[in-house]
Amino acid sequence: MSFTGREDHSISLATATQWTASYRTANPGAIKAHFFGKDAIQAILNQSNCVGIRIYYALDESAVKQLIVVGAKADQSDMYTGLLAERSSPCPPFCDGGTSPLQA
């Protein structure tokens, strides 16, 4: 199988709400989400031969859960010698403000 960049990753709001609620129930007090700015994501996607992104779970020096974002090629390989993104803004404290059903 090859990546095309046109894979369907859609999910209904009802399912997304259920899944995020299940995560919060299983992990009370944990980080709910991570925010990456558009420029960082776009820079990764703009790399030659990049068809999408892969996101790795990671633990930083303080054992805090982080995400590492890397470009991916059609042959499923990571573009690890290219641009990488990390140091997202975690929720909490950088959250929606209470209106999103994904964090209610």
Backbone bond lengths (Angstrom), bond angles and torsions (degrees), N, CA, C in turn:
res aa  C-N    CA-C-N  psi(-1)  N-CA   C-N-CA  omega(-1)  CA-C   N-CA-C  phi
1 M - - - 1.448 - - 1.527 109.33 -
2 S 1.289 115.87 138.67 1.457 122.04 175.11 1.516 109.62 -114.83
3 F 1.320 116.22 149.96 1.454 120.87 172.13 1.518 108.48 -78.84
4 T 1.318 115.99 147.18 1.464 120.55 177.32 1.517 112.02 -116.46
5 G 1.330 117.44 -21.02 1.453 121.42 -172.96 1.514 111.46 89.59
6 R 1.332 116.57 -3.51 1.467 121.18 179.84 1.525 111.60 -116.70
7 E 1.330 117.56 20.19 1.461 121.51 178.94 1.526 109.99 -62.35
8 D 1.307 116.45 145.08 1.467 120.91 -179.68 1.528 108.98 -87.35
9 H 1.314 116.64 114.30 1.461 122.25 179.17 1.524 111.02 -114.99
10 S 1.307 116.91 19.52 1.464 120.32 -175.64 1.523 111.01 -67.68
11 I 1.311 114.36 149.83 1.461 122.81 177.30 1.518 106.82 -146.34
12 S 1.303 116.91 144.63 1.463 119.42 179.65 1.521 109.73 -74.34
13 L 1.328 115.78 155.53 1.464 119.99 176.75 1.521 110.08 -61.05
14 A 1.327 117.51 -38.51 1.473 120.79 -179.78 1.529 110.97 -60.98
15 T 1.319 117.07 -45.18 1.463 120.46 179.89 1.520 110.55 -68.62
16 A 1.330 117.53 -43.93 1.462 120.78 178.81 1.524 111.30 -60.43
17 T 1.320 116.43 -41.15 1.465 121.06 178.15 1.525 110.66 -63.55
18 Q 1.327 116.71 -43.32 1.466 121.21 178.84 1.531 110.99 -63.59
19 W 1.305 116.48 -45.57 1.471 119.87 -178.50 1.521 112.20 -65.61
20 T 1.336 118.18 -42.60 1.462 119.74 -179.89 1.529 110.88 -68.52
21 A 1.328 116.81 -35.16 1.477 120.21 175.78 1.527 110.43 -64.69
22 S 1.320 117.14 -41.24 1.472 120.95 178.30 1.524 110.71 -62.06
23 Y 1.322 116.85 -40.28 1.465 120.88 178.20 1.526 110.46 -62.95
24 R 1.339 116.45 -46.87 1.470 120.09 -179.08 1.524 111.27 -63.00
25 T 1.334 117.65 -37.46 1.465 121.48 178.29 1.524 110.44 -64.71
26 A 1.334 116.51 -41.96 1.462 121.20 -178.60 1.527 112.58 -76.95
27 N 1.339 117.34 -19.40 1.469 121.86 -175.52 1.521 111.06 -134.04
28 P 1.342 117.90 62.51 1.464 119.16 -177.38 1.528 111.95 -60.23
29 G 1.333 115.72 135.03 1.451 121.40 178.48 1.524 114.57 81.45
30 A 1.326 117.66 -3.39 1.463 120.73 -179.21 1.524 110.97 -78.79
31 I 1.321 116.02 163.25 1.461 120.62 173.20 1.520 108.08 -60.30
32 K 1.336 116.09 133.70 1.464 121.87 -176.39 1.518 112.80 -90.92
33 A 1.309 116.73 -30.82 1.457 120.55 -172.14 1.518 110.01 -160.99
34 H 1.317 115.92 169.51 1.460 122.90 176.48 1.518 107.92 -133.50
35 F 1.325 116.84 141.87 1.459 122.10 176.98 1.526 109.15 -112.28
36 F 1.343 115.74 131.91 1.459 122.92 170.73 1.512 107.33 -120.30
37 G 1.308 117.68 135.45 1.457 122.05 179.13 1.523 112.60 -68.19
38 K 1.295 114.77 153.27 1.464 123.22 -179.31 1.528 112.32 -55.66
39 D 1.324 117.45 -42.23 1.466 120.65 -176.58 1.530 111.55 -61.70
40 A 1.333 117.37 -40.96 1.467 120.65 179.61 1.524 110.81 -65.04
41 I 1.326 116.66 -45.95 1.469 120.81 -179.69 1.525 110.02 -66.35
42 Q 1.330 117.15 -44.07 1.465 120.60 -178.64 1.524 111.23 -64.14
43 A 1.324 117.87 -38.04 1.466 120.89 178.77 1.529 110.73 -62.55
44 I 1.312 116.68 -39.76 1.465 120.17 177.03 1.528 109.71 -65.87
45 L 1.328 117.36 -48.33 1.466 121.27 -178.37 1.526 112.79 -64.80
46 N 1.328 117.71 -27.98 1.467 121.60 -178.73 1.526 113.82 -76.86
47 Q 1.322 118.13 -6.65 1.461 120.21 178.75 1.530 110.17 -65.66
48 S 1.311 115.58 143.19 1.456 121.23 178.16 1.529 110.67 -56.71
49 N 1.315 117.05 132.86 1.474 125.69 178.70 1.523 114.37 75.30
50 C 1.326 118.86 5.23 1.457 121.18 178.36 1.524 109.57 -82.12
51 V 1.350 116.68 127.66 1.467 120.75 178.72 1.527 112.42 -114.27
52 G 1.331 116.90 -2.31 1.456 120.63 -179.69 1.513 110.53 176.27
53 I 1.320 115.31 -168.66 1.461 120.45 179.58 1.518 110.24 -126.65
54 R 1.296 115.23 152.55 1.459 123.14 171.62 1.518 105.67 -119.86
55 I 1.325 116.46 141.34 1.461 121.32 -178.27 1.523 108.74 -121.27
56 Y 1.313 115.06 121.37 1.460 121.62 179.97 1.523 110.52 -100.10
57 Y 1.334 116.34 142.83 1.456 121.35 169.49 1.517 107.65 -79.26
58 A 1.325 116.46 144.94 1.462 120.96 -179.63 1.521 109.46 -150.95
59 L 1.322 116.01 161.70 1.461 122.75 172.70 1.518 107.32 -120.10
60 D 1.341 116.52 129.14 1.462 119.77 178.85 1.526 110.72 -80.57
61 E 1.323 115.98 -173.71 1.464 121.53 -176.58 1.523 112.92 -59.31
62 S 1.328 117.11 -24.56 1.469 121.63 179.81 1.522 111.66 -98.78
63 A 1.328 117.44 13.13 1.466 124.27 179.92 1.532 112.03 64.80
64 V 1.341 116.61 27.55 1.463 121.82 175.96 1.526 108.08 -91.84
65 K 1.333 115.96 132.59 1.462 121.03 -178.94 1.529 110.24 -62.73
66 Q 1.327 116.21 130.37 1.454 123.84 177.91 1.521 108.57 -129.35
67 L 1.320 116.00 169.73 1.454 122.44 173.46 1.521 108.45 -122.40
68 I 1.320 116.53 139.14 1.461 123.00 175.12 1.526 106.79 -114.20
69 V 1.330 117.08 124.73 1.457 122.52 -178.28 1.524 108.60 -107.13
70 V 1.333 115.90 129.51 1.457 121.83 -179.60 1.528 108.63 -136.63
71 G 1.315 116.56 147.69 1.453 120.61 175.46 1.520 110.65 -69.03
72 A 1.334 115.68 155.40 1.465 121.16 177.15 1.525 109.19 -130.68
73 K 1.327 115.13 142.64 1.462 122.20 179.20 1.530 110.27 -93.75
74 A 1.324 116.07 169.73 1.461 121.83 179.63 1.526 112.05 -58.75
75 D 1.342 117.33 -31.52 1.467 120.30 -179.50 1.532 112.06 -81.77
76 Q 1.321 117.23 11.45 1.460 126.25 177.48 1.528 113.53 77.20
77 S 1.325 118.67 5.71 1.465 120.44 -178.24 1.526 111.25 -83.34
78 D 1.327 114.57 146.14 1.461 121.50 176.45 1.518 109.96 -74.20
79 M 1.312 115.69 145.71 1.460 122.09 175.78 1.534 108.51 -96.94
80 Y 1.326 115.91 56.45 1.463 122.24 -172.38 1.517 114.30 -67.77
81 T 1.331 118.45 -16.37 1.465 119.35 176.28 1.521 110.98 -89.32
82 G 1.335 116.61 -1.88 1.457 121.56 177.87 1.515 110.96 -96.00
83 L 1.304 116.07 -148.35 1.461 122.20 -179.21 1.519 111.02 -76.88
84 L 1.319 115.65 138.97 1.462 123.08 175.00 1.521 107.45 -123.48
85 A 1.328 117.06 150.42 1.466 120.61 176.11 1.522 109.14 -124.93
86 E 1.305 115.23 143.08 1.459 123.46 173.62 1.517 108.14 -158.81
87 R 1.293 118.11 -167.64 1.462 123.16 -177.45 1.527 111.33 59.07
88 S 1.301 113.78 49.88 1.463 119.40 176.62 1.522 109.87 -67.72
89 S 1.308 115.76 169.84 1.468 121.69 174.78 1.524 107.03 -96.76
90 P 1.336 117.80 111.61 1.460 120.46 -174.60 1.536 112.84 -78.57
91 C 1.318 114.13 152.84 1.468 122.75 173.39 1.512 107.46 -116.97
92 P 1.323 119.59 118.44 1.446 127.61 -4.97 1.527 111.56 -73.07
93 P 1.307 116.66 160.96 1.456 131.24 10.28 1.531 114.07 -94.97
94 F 1.331 118.47 -9.86 1.456 120.70 -175.62 1.518 109.94 -91.95
95 C 1.333 116.48 79.18 1.461 122.25 -172.66 1.521 112.30 -115.13
96 D 1.314 115.91 176.32 1.453 125.42 -176.11 1.524 112.58 -65.68
97 G 1.285 119.00 -26.12 1.457 121.83 -177.32 1.512 112.68 102.90
98 G 1.318 115.72 5.17 1.461 119.10 174.28 1.509 116.12 102.27
99 T 1.330 119.75 0.09 1.455 119.48 -177.93 1.525 113.12 -94.46
100 S 1.321 118.65 -15.27 1.466 121.35 -177.00 1.518 111.07 -81.57
101 P 1.344 117.93 130.02 1.458 119.97 175.67 1.530 112.05 -68.65
102 L 1.314 117.85 -12.15 1.454 120.69 179.30 1.517 112.54 -77.60
103 Q 1.325 117.90 -11.58 1.457 119.57 177.84 1.520 113.54 -129.89
104 A 1.310 116.75 11.49 1.475 121.05 -178.32 1.508 112.37 -66.71
